[in-house]
């Protein structure tokens, strides 16, 4: 017999309870006498609104706690079977070991907006459902008892996208922020630059001008690392290496400015000389030419932050061999990673396409394209592509008409004998064996896939066979993840040594854009780790697929499945063996004769 039918027909007359917390004593005697044929529970529900019913329930529950203990409360009965105790303890290590996790969440956790499992976001649910938040009730209980049936969402549809959209800013906003909190400007007389260049020119035959978006020896990143190496190659080739970057860095083209007022930071053979106007640097160029020191190359690494008409005039005046490195896709769109609204790959559609119409950068792209067309029409550089993946993106554009070649940042070859890695693993790493150690290396930014790494950690931190790490310059406080500072020594990355020291088994490289190159992937393999790459990650995906050094997944869901696969240890051993057979050789930028 249906329990509800039984209660309505017989149970209430036999003083049976419809649930644990209701008692006929809660209903006024006058109401019961006035309605002798109506179950008292129905009288209570008819007389009170939902919040009042909950107050009655909480009052009786408190009495029940005294008699039966917390674990018998009504909320816990609702949540049991949906609450993940293992996840909760791993996510919140401050929960006392001698306390029941469900009880902690029921009494304290939900009030502190903690999550009961990886698929329910307490803060999101309470903030998006104001009736729940204002009633100050357990959001998870509400979702299970009412919200789920009402179609309410337990968490953002795609939480990683939500994080990206919150940080999204327009080109105009980026330009407006340029100059705020800028430090390191040092104004010097232009004659200093001439004298320094001439002093360095002893035995040198020419000058190389390098152009990028920031001071390569004051910041970290793949482009900066490559420019540091290029400087050494240029000096070895007999050149004076002069690097130029905007004094006010920004991830967009500079507003209209004259060469006489456009400020540029200048570094000569690794030494920061100061801040000059672009007009002053043009005068220096002429002065050097009078001293028979000609310009051999102008190497354009990035146009971010530059005023292109002024830069084009300078490059033309240099009368050198011009080269443009496609480290990214800024020449195609201000969204230099070609991610629509910072999320989905757009593959540089034609101007005016629907994809551009729904992207924050769509209008700015049209404006920037006109400036780029004029600049490349004047400069006509050789296009240098770090990978076949990068070249493929530019093939359908105006840049395909320019001369070009593929010069990888590193060439990947095979060793005659696989490298035997005999390294001393730190005591910390040794103690945790045989747990698999999974790491994310680099900046905790969206386009490098850190939100995807967070999703994987959220679901796998309670897995006993896994341990997570983040190697980076800026500390992150992700629960369940050990942070390891990844510093530079003498301007060089020591990432491979750190990975070996911590005994890392696999590095997750979930870049969401089509990478043109990625030093982290190479450093991970040098450090003895295997790789997990994301489908569509450009050169990272190609590197993994061509060399068999890891796996490719479509998203964090497949990443979780892979990490929980029983065969993963054997797979990792095979991937590591393939990586040990690889040899990485730095190329010499435009000075190399190699063409991939």
Secondary structure, 3 states (H helix, E strand, C coil): CCHHHHHHHCHHHHCCCCCCCCCHHHCCHHHHHHCCCCCHHHHHHHHCCHHHHHHHHHHHHHHHHHHHCHHHCHHHHHHCCCCCHHHHHHHCCCCCCCCCHHHHHHHCHHHHCCCCCCCCCHHHHHHHCHHHHHHCCCHHHHHHHHHCCCCCCCCCCCHHHHHHHHHCCCHHHHHHHCCCCCCCCCECCHHHHHHHHHHHCCCCCEEEEEEECCCCCCCCCHHHHHHHHHHHHHHHCCEEEEEEEECCCCCCCCCCCCCCCCEEEEEECCEEEEEEEHHHHHHHHHHHHHCCCEEEEEEECCCCCCCHHHHHHHHHHHCCEEEEECCCCCCCCCCCCCEECCCEECCCCCCCCHHHHCCCCHHHHHHHHHHHHHHHHHHCCEEEECCHHHHHHHCCCHHHHCCEEECCCEEEEECCCCCCCCCCCCHHHHHCCCCEEEEEECCCCCCCCHHHHHHHHHHHCCCCCEEEEEEECCCCCCCCEEEEECCEECCEECHHHHHHHCCCCEEEECCCCCECCCHHHHHHHHCCCEEEEECCCEHHHHHHHHHCCEEEECCHHHHHHHHCCCCHHHHHHHHHHHHHCEEEEECCHHHCCCCC
